Amino acid sequence: MELLLLLTLLLLAHAVAYLAWAAAARRRQSRCYLIDYVCHKPSDDRKVSTEFAGELIQRNTRLGLAEYRFLLRVIVGSGIGEDTYCPYNILESREDTPTHEDALGEMDAFVDATIADLFAKTGFRALDVDVLVVNISMFSPAPSVASRIVGRFGLRENVAAYNLSGMGCSAGLISLDLARNALRTRPNSVALVVSTESIAPNWYSGNDKSMMLGNCLFRCGGSAVLLTNDPAKAQGHGCKMELRCLVRANIAANDDAHACALQREDAEGRVGISLSKALPKAAVGAFTVNLKTLAPRILPVSELARFAFHLFSRKLLSSRANKDSDNKTNNNGAPKINFKTGVEHFCLHPGGTAVIEAVKRSLGLDDGDVEPARMTLHRWGNTSASSLWYVLSYMEAKGRLRRGDRVLMVTFGSGFKCNSCMWEVKADMADKGAWADCIGDYPLASTANPYMDKYGWLNAVEGDTMVF
């Protein structure tokens, strides 16, 4: 009887030890480290100068004076400078007649330079990649760009390759989530995440104002990111950050949100991206949903308790009449969560000046917190899903990312979606990356551009004055 009891206890101890080991293994397996990343810097002959932008607008014969003035107003307020990039077909005045080769050429120029640079920086080879995730919202050729990368770099035959399209500006974090999940089923593996956007075949040449906005905001760029779930590989290659949490929100079930950023045809059958006036409301809605899940994961208990206490006290002490009065105002008296108690750096999607300002207000940030996003918008424009990595690169180039710091990434995209994640910096980061030749010029005192000075005459109409 005693022997049986002893054997039972030994079996139970063995089972407990095994379960603990398995749980620890699963935790190790679910970890995701950023080894390194590269942001693409196109060649200087692809820059969009003030002169060229003005010429590009004027050569669209479908535009009348009202459309010219509208575009001028958008450009002046865009926060975009003179050093962004566009494809060769637009530089060569072929934006109305792009070819499939134009689109492939734009992808190849980005892929060849960026992925090769990433392998050179990290010491990894193409054969080391176990998972490949590519996201390009507006271009989906067959074979896919993912397959094109496998072929051009000679990735292994058993590489798990994924190609995402139609996911919009928030696809960078969707790809990160997909890569992380794929790594969970592959011990000690490496994932390559490639984010870019296809501009060459997607220039809108009509006169629908809601569809002309994209031409003013979107520019060429891209990023390549190397991840691993192997602590040994991460330590051996000096990983930069570790992913702590990732939250996704999609409110596409709301019709207005679904249609606020939509690819469609205009009245004359020309295809483009329509950005409606409902977009800011959709962004706030998606952001609110995201924050409900994100806040408890990244904020200390003390801050959550403080917020809950003040919220409860306010509701308890306020009469219904006061509540109604508060609701009619802008809720300035309502308690707010201090996100700076859980985050040192805010890496915000530079989708446009309005987007940056809206997130700044929502999170209670100051100008210094949104400086990286503003400067990224000025230098690179909106490069869609890769934009966040340019913002992160700005922080790194400025030497602001130190071991133990926490970085919150927030991005928005059609759908409508809001995705966010938080990283912990594992070692001081000081690579200047794509900003190497210009980081000393930033931050700028003002991101105002010279478009008004050079093309203000488009606004001059006898007997009429437009106030911008």
NUVEX-984701 format. One record per residue (C-alpha): residue in one letter; x, y, z. Coordinates in steps of 0.001 Angstrom, whole numbers, plus 524288, in hexadecimal, padded with zeros to 5 digits. Each point is the difference from the previous one (the first is absolute). Last residue first. Example, Ala and Ser with C-alpha at 12.3 -4.5 7.8 and 13.67 -1.06 7.14 Angstrom:
! residues 2
S835667FBDC81BE4;A7FAA67F29080294;
! end
This chain:
! residues 468
F7E4E2933F274BCD;V7F7CD80C017FCE4;M7FBC28009D7F1DC;T7FDAC80D477F9F7;D7F74D802C87F46B;G7FE1480C207F7A2;E80A1F7FBDB7F62B;V804F87F28880343;A80D327FD818061D;N800577F25C805CC;L808347FA0C7F53D;W8090080BC0801DB;G803AB7FA3A80D1C;Y808867F64B7F8C7;K80DD380392803F5;D7FDB98068A80D1A;M7F4BA7F6FE8036C;Y807CA7F3D47FCF0;P80B868045580857;N7FD8D7F66C80B2B;A7FC3E8022A80E32;T8062E7F59A8089C;S8049F80A19809E4;A80AE88006580A0D;L805537F3BF7F9BA;P8042B7F49F80874;Y8086F7FC917F8F9;D80B25804EC7F76A;G809EC7F70E806A0;I7F7C77F4417FC17;C80266802EA7F1A5;D80A5A7F6F77FA3A;A7FE6A7F4D3809B6;W7F1167FFF58003B;A7FEDF7F31D7F882;G807417F91180AEF;K8052B8088180B10;D803317F43C8087F;A8005D803FD80E69;M7F81A7F62F807D7;D8036D7FCFF80E2D;A7FCAD7F1CB802BB;K7F3C17F810802F2;V7F5D880A797FCD7;E7F28A7FB3E8040E;W7F5C6800507F552;M7F17B80332800AD;C7F60D7FD717F56A;S7F4AB806BE7F95F;N7F63B7FDB77F521;C7F48D808A17FC2F;K7F79B7FB797F4B7;F7F4FE805357F764;G8005A7F85A7F706;S80A24809527FAF7;G80B978025F808D6;F804D3805A180CD0;T80CB07FE6F80787;V804B5800DD80E00;M80D707FBA9804D1;L803488015C80E6C;V80E617FF80803C4;R8049A7FC0A80D8A;D80D9880370804C1;G807CD7F57580714;R80CA0802627F87D;R7FFDF80D687F9D1;L7F948805697F3F1;R8023680EB07FE96;G80C897FFC37F80B;K7FA92809587F5AC;A802137F5B17F586;E7F8497F6748086C;M7F45F8090B8015B;Y80044802D47F165;S8010A7F16B7FD18;L7F3B47FD9A807F0;V7F8C880A037F7B1;Y805637F9D67F38D;W7FB7D7F2C480533;L7F251805248026D;S7FEB8804747F1DA;S801BE7F2607FA2B;A7F1707FD587FECE;S7FD3080C5C7F826;T80BD0807EE7FBA8;N7F95C80CAC80441;G809D980AA77FD24;W80E927FD5680168;R8065480C3C805AE;H7F42E807E080487;L7F7E87F45480473;T80BCF7FAA88073E;M8020880D24806A3;R7F1F18003A804AB;A800627F1E7804C5;P80CD1801DC80762;E7FB1B80CDE80610;V7F3997F9D680560;D8050D7FE2C80DE6;G8077680CD17FFE9;D7F3D18078E7FC49;D7F88F7FB0C80BDB;L7F7857F3FF8021A;G7F2A07FEAD80662;L7FD267F2FA7F979;S7F3FD8048F7F898;R8057E80D777FD1C;K80C9F7FAE07FA1D;V7F87A7F58A7F8A4;A7F7AB80A737F97B;E80BD1808987FD20;I8072E7F4EA7F924;V7F41A7FC6F7F7DE;A7FD8C80E257FC10;T80E1F802057FBB4;G7FFBC7F40C7F750;G801DF7F15780064;P80C118014280877;H7FCD07F398807E7;L8041F8026280DFC;C80C087FAD280726;F7FE148050A80DCA;H80B9E7FEC28092B;E801177FE8480ED2;V7F3E77F7B38028D;G7F9227FB2B80C4C;T7FE6C80C3180848;K8003E808087F378;F7F2917FAB57FCE2;N7F9D78090B80A0A;I7F1B77FBF07FFA1;K7F67E80B3C80003;P7F5D080456809CE;A7F476807937FA49;G7FFA480EA280270;N8034D8036C7F1F1;N7F4337F8147FBB6;N7FE798080D7F36D;T7F3748063F804A1;K7F2597FAAB7FDDA;N803A57F39880743;D8044A807F280B9E;S7F2C4806BD8009F;D7F8FF7F2EA7FF93;K808B27FB1280ADA;N7FD9080C28807F5;A7F16D7FDF87FEBF;R801787F1B2803D2;S806E98042880C5E;S80E817FE448015A;L805CD7FA7880C76;L7FF667F1887FCB3;K803978016F7F1B8;R80BBC8087B80310;S804337F73280B19;F7FF3B7F3E57F762;L808268065D7F550;H809C98051E809D8;F801667F2938064C;A800D07F8C27F2FF;F80A93809397FAFA;R8080C7FEB580C56;A7FE607F12E8000D;L8045E7FF127F1CE;E80BAE808AC80309;S803D37F7FF80BF1;V7FE567F3327F8B0;P80A8A804147F664;L7FC29802207F1D0;I803837F7427F473;R7F6517F4D880003;P7F48C806D780699;A800F680B0D7F5EA;L800597F77D7F3C2;T7F2B97F978800BE;K7F7D080C39801E7;L809EA8078B7F7E7;N7FCD37F8497F3B2;V7F175802B7800BC;T8029180E7A801FA;F8099F800527F49C;A7F6117F9897F703;G7F5C280A1F8037E;V8096D80B767FF21;A804997FB677F2A1;A7F2057FE4D7FB55;K7FCA280DDF80430;P80C03805457F8FD;L7FC857F82A7F3A8;A7F1D18045D7FEC7;K8040080B767F757;S803557F6317F560;L80CFC7FB417FA85;S7FDDE7F9D17F297;I80B307F7E07FAA4;G800927FFD77F135;V7FA627F9F17F3BA;R7FB9D808147F460;G7F2897FC317FAE6;E7FB2380D957FC67;A7F752801AD80C05;D80B1B7FB69808C9;E803A37F1C3801D6;R802D77FA4380D5F;Q80A707FCDD80A10;L7FA88803A480D45;A804278075D80C01;C7F38980491806E6;A7F7E27F4A87FAC4;H802267F60780AE3;A7FEDC80A4C80A95;D7F303804B97FA96;D7FAE17F2187FEE5;N803C67FBE980DD2;A803617F1877FF8B;A80D76804957FB82;I803518037380E16;N80D1F7F8D980080;A8086D8007A80C33;R80D4E7F999801E8;V8086A7FF7480C31;L80E467FBF08010B;C807887FDAA80C90;R80DDC7FF398054B;L8081D7FF337F38D;E80E897FFC58032C;M8097580A247FAE2;K80D71802067F9F3;C805787F25A7FE93;G80EB57FEDF8016A;H802717F4E47F669;G803D67F5D780A23;Q7F5B28047F8098B;A7F4D97FED77F655;K805237F3497FA65;A800F87FA3C80DB1;P7F2AD80553803E9;D7F9BD7F9157F442;N7F2C5805CA7FC5A;T805DD807E27F4DD;L7FD1980C477F824;L8064C806EB7F45D;V7F95380C1D7FA7D;A800378056E7F229;S7FA4180D707FD7B;G7F9FE807E67F51A;G7FF8780D037F906;C7F93B8072D7F4F6;R7F68080AFE8031D;F7F1C5801A4803B9;L7FAB680D1B804A4;C7FCE7809107F49C;N7FC127F5617F654;G7F7517F9F480A80;L7F80380C7080132;M7FB767FFAA7F1CE;M7F5B87F597802A7;S7F74480838808D9;K8018C80B547F689;D7FB2E7F8767F425;N807B9805F77F4AF;G806567F4397F975;S80E3A7FBDE7FEB3;Y801497F70C80BB0;W80D907F9FC80100;N7FF097F1928033D;P8089C7F92D7F610;A80D0580590804F1;I7FC7E801C380E62;S800D27F20980501;E801B97FFA580EAB;T80A337F9E7808E6;S801AA7F69E80B54;V808FD7F412800BE;V800357F74380C11;L80AE07F5CA800D1;A7FE3A7F58F80A64;V80A5F7F7C5806DC;S7FE247F34480765;N8040E7F99680CBA;P7F3867F81680150;R7F5DB800DB7F511;T7F1BE7FFE980439;R8011A80CD480770;L807AC805E37F4B6;A7F3C48003E7F78D;N7F8BD8078980A8C;R80AD380A31800CD;A800818013B7F131;L7F14F8020E7FF30;D8005C80A4980AC0;L80B31807247F944;S7F8A67FF6B7F32D;I7F41A8061780696;L8094180A10805EE;G804D28043B7F29C;A7F2817FEA47F9F1;S7FAD380C22806F7;C801C0808927F3F9;G7F6917F8157F7D1;M7FCA47F189800DA;G7FCB77FDF77F18E;S80AE37F62E7FDEF;L8074F7F61E80852;N809E97F6167FAE6;Y804507F4C3808CD;A80BCD7F7227FE68;A803457F49B8090B;V80D967FC2F7FB36;N800CE7F1917FC54;E806E68021F7F305;R80A4E8088080660;L801DC80E317FBF5;G807BF8028E7F39A;F8008780ECB8006F;R7F93C8032F7F322;G7F7407F40280016;V7FB118011880DEC;I7FE4980EA57FDF0;R7F7C77FDB87F3CC;S7F8087F60080777;A7FCEB80A5380A37;V7FD1F809AC7F4FC;S7F5707F68D7FBBC;P8007E7F7D97F3A4;A7F6B6805BD7FC17;P7FF1F80E80802F3;S7F9368064480BBF;F8026F80EA48008C;M7F87C809D380841;S801E87FB5380E09;I80DB87FABC7FF9D;N803167F73B80B96;V80A5D7F55E7FFF3;V801ED7F5A180A7F;L80B2F7F6417FF00;V802267F54F80A2C;D80BA17F6CD80189;V80ADB809317FB9B;D80DCB7FAB68023E;L801B87FC787F19A;A7FF3580E7B7FC6F;R80BEE802538085C;F80150806A680D2F;G80BC18088880317;T7F73980A938059C;K8042A80BF97F849;A802D47F8CB7F338;F7F31D7F8A78009D;L7F8B380CC18023B;D8071D806DF7F4D7;A7FC977F4FC7F6A2;I7F1D8800F280458;T7FFA480EA17FD95;A80734801517F316;D7FA357F4DD7F827;V7F25680189805A9;F7FE7480E997FD92;A804FE800307F216;D7F8B77F34F7FD42;M7F2FF80580804AE;E800E580C467F79C;G804247F7CB7F462;L7F4697F6F3801EB;A7F69080B7D7FFD4;D8063B8062D7F40D;E800577F29A7F978;H7F1557FEEC80187;T7FEE380C937F859;P7FBC380D9680403;T7F89E808597F618;D7FA6A80BE4806F7;E80C05801B2808B6;R808CC7FFDB7F404;S8060A80D8980198;E80DE07FA748018E;L800A1803A980E66;I7F3097F8FF801C6;N8052E7F3CE7F928;Y80C6F800DF8081D;P7F9307FDDD80D02;C7FEC380A9480AA0;Y80884804AC80B27;T7FFB7809D580B38;D80A3F80AAB80174;E7F7F380C587FE16;G7F8528003A80CA4;I7F2F27FA5080481;G7F8648068F80B1A;S7F3797FE847F828;G7FAA780DA88022D;V80627806537F411;I7FD937F3C97F7E8;V7F17E7FF768035D;R7FDAC80E717FD22;L807557FF027F32B;L7F8087F41E7FC4F;F7F343807428029D;R8049780BE37F86D;Y803567F7BA7F43D;E7F2DF7F8FC80120;A7F87480CD380025;L807F8805237F46B;G7FC677F4447F7BA;L806917F2D27FFA2;R7FE287F68C7F4C2;T80C35805077F92A;N808C77F9AA80A39;R80CC5806667FBBE;Q7FE7080AA180A2A;I800927F70280BCF;L80C527F93B7FB5C;E8067E80CE97FCB5;G7FD8A8050980DC7;A805457F371805F1;F80BEC800E77F736;E8033E80DC580430;T7FE357FCF280E64;S808F57F4487FECE;V7FBD07F1CA7FFF5;K80C727F7EC8011F;R801FA7F45E7F6E2;D80D8D8040C7FB27;D804977FF5C80E27;S7FF477F12280046;P7F62C7F9CA80924;K802F87FEBA80E98;H7F9E37F37D80536;C7FEA87FE0180E98;V807CC7F4AF805D1;Y7FCFE7F7CD80C09;D807297F87980A99;I7FF2B7F42F808FD;L7F25F80311804F1;Y7FCB07F567809C3;C7F35A7F85B80160;R7FCED7F74280B83;S7F53E7F5FF7FDF7;Q809687F4847FFAA;R8064F803E180CC8;R7F2A48007C80658;R7FC777F2EE7F9D7;A80CB27FA288051F;A7FD168053480D9E;A7F28D7F9CD7FF82;A805BD7F32A7FB34;W80A2B8000E80AE3;A7F59E802CD80A31;L7F76B7F53C7FA68;Y80B697F6968001F;A803908035580E0D;V7F1E47FE3E80436;A7FF2D7F2EC7F8FD;H80CD87FB53805F4;A7FB7C8041980D89;L7F3327F8C67FDCF;L807227F3E67FB55;L809258008880BB0;L7F47E801AF8093B;T7F9107F44E7F9F9;L80C477F7B4800CF;L801858037F80E4D;L7F1C37FCBB802B7;L801827F2E77F92F;L80C537FD38807D7;E7F8F88038C80C9F;M7F50B7F6927FC91;
! end
